[in-house]
Amino acid sequence: MTRVIEWIVSLLIVIALFVVIGLFLPAKRTVSESVETNRPMSTVNDLLGSFTRFRDWNALVNKDPRVQLTTSGPEQGVGATLAYQSNDGLTGSGTWKLVEDVPGEKIVYAVENDSRGSDKRMTFRFERTGQRNQNVKITQRYTVDYGWDLIGRYAGLYVTRGIGDEIKAGLVKVSNLFATIPRFDYSQHEPGFSFVELPAVNALLVTTAAKRANDDIATAMTNQLKWIEQVIDKNDIEAAGPMRIVTNEFSSDTYGFDIVMPIRRKGTGPAPVESDTAEAAEGDAAAEGEAIAEAQTAPEAPVDPNAPLERLDVKVEGPVVYAQLPAMRAATTTYTGPSPGLPRVRDLAKAWAMVRGAETWDRPYEQYLNPIKDMLLEDAEFRVFWPVRVAGVEPAEPVIIAPLPTEPAAEGAEAEAAPAQAPETPVAG
């Protein structure tokens, strides 16, 4: 009996010590870590204020790569919510909900999970650093309130080791992710960006290149466009939208590109749009050039992206290729200004798309909404596109329908019977 009493007394002493010590332990715990990046504030804010790339910047998925993530609410900003569910006991289940978003200052997530404590917050604070304040210091801080939960207060002793290590791992992922995104501040581009679904089109195209000089580029465009105009004039077709310039190579010395003209059977599109800015091409093809220029200044007519693409009867000549370009998804924006500003706008579109979880592919292109001769004017208008992949769908390749020679080959009947071969040059995407 004495031993039982001694055991009970010892137990009461331990419990008393547990309670007394627990009462003196902090009811709230905080742990924080920092990292610095040279990416623009807009990239930092948009990436960490959205769940589109959560797997790429959050260490939660390191515990269980198969964790199921479900998003709800807006894609960006206050109210965006992510719920996760895992069969792994260390990961468990819970939610992240964006409750405060002050651009350029902080982003606050309310966190609910299986661990002890309440009022859990994951806060990202941003501070400009470096020369001319071009860098951004990101401080990620986790706070939790255990209240009178004494067991929770003891659990808080391990927050630095548990949550702290997770934050460190997450910031490493953030740094690696930023390194893959072009360093361009797309927030200063007033027209904004969006994703669009582009239907498949029939098109004529010519591949060419020029020195990185404005006059040389304009001359190459004009000369090769005349070949396309000639093919249009000799077939029962018409331009179906603005001329496209697809970038193949952009080096310090050379600009390689495709000139692409969407086409359709003559008379199957909407009525021509009158345009005071559309002027005739020089030379004998003035009348035909004016009609094509008018078509170039008009927006492409809406087309059902699921509609089958008609194969046209087109005979090409010279360097012109007739191809069917597949439907695609693309990031797009508009740009007003001289054409030498287009490379930067293309990079802005790419950075914007990558921050939103899109993977760019193929080559970017621009619609020229003015004649080539006006491309250096301050009010020249363009629309920029950069194709992006659709999750789970392998991008389709363009299909070359022709070139077919319009004159007999030099080597007689044998040469005439030989199948025409596609040129070994890139085809516009």
Secondary structure by P-SEA (a helix, b strand, c coil): caaaaaaaaaaaaaaaaaaaaaaacccbbbbbccccccccaaaaaaaaacccccccccccccccccbbbbbccccccccbbbbbbbcccccccccccccccccccbbbbbbbccccccbbbbbbbbbbbcccccbbbbbbbbbbbbccaaaaaaaacccccaaaaaaaaaaaaaaaaaaaccccccccccbbbbbbbbccccbbbbbbcccccaaaaaaaaaaaaaaaaaaaaaccccccccbbbbbccccccbbbbbbbbbbccccccccbbbbcccccccccaaaaaaaaaaaaaccccccccccbbbbccccccccbbbbbbccbbbbbbcccccccaaaaaaaaaaaaaaaaccccccbbbbbccccccccccccccbbbbbbbbcccccbbbbbbccccccccccccccccccccccccccccc
